[in-house]
Amino acid sequence: MTKRPLPVTIVAWLYIAMGAIGFVYHAAEFRTGGVFQYDVFWIELVRLLAVVCGVFMLRGANWARWVAVAWMGFHVVVSIFHERIQFVVHCLFFVVIAWLLFRRPATEYFKNRKTTG
């Protein structure tokens, strides 16, 4: 069994933390009601997806690293419509996360794990 590389552990825990913090932060918006309440539902779903990806990356699920990179790619696309600095930061995070999750040690870790779910 291949030992989990430290960068995978760090990225996974960042996904768990950011997803959980974002979920709690946006949960308060459900109480305010209003026109965009259904948008909050989708935001919360995306935050939960980050937590799920983090947990399953720790378990060695290869699909979780692909979804995690797609999750960050989604944020890059969404940030196009915000301030330029947000777009640049999201692009930078995307590149770093993809690089960390697809380096040889990470690839071997995910390849050698027989986790189905």
Buried (B, 14 or more C-beta within 10 A) or exposed (E): EBEBBEBBBEBBBBBBEBBBEBBEEBEEBEEEEEEEEEEBEEBBEBBBBBBBBBBBBBEBBBBBBBBBBEBBBBBBEEBEEEEEEBBEBBBEBBEEBBEBBEBEBBBEBBEEBEEEE
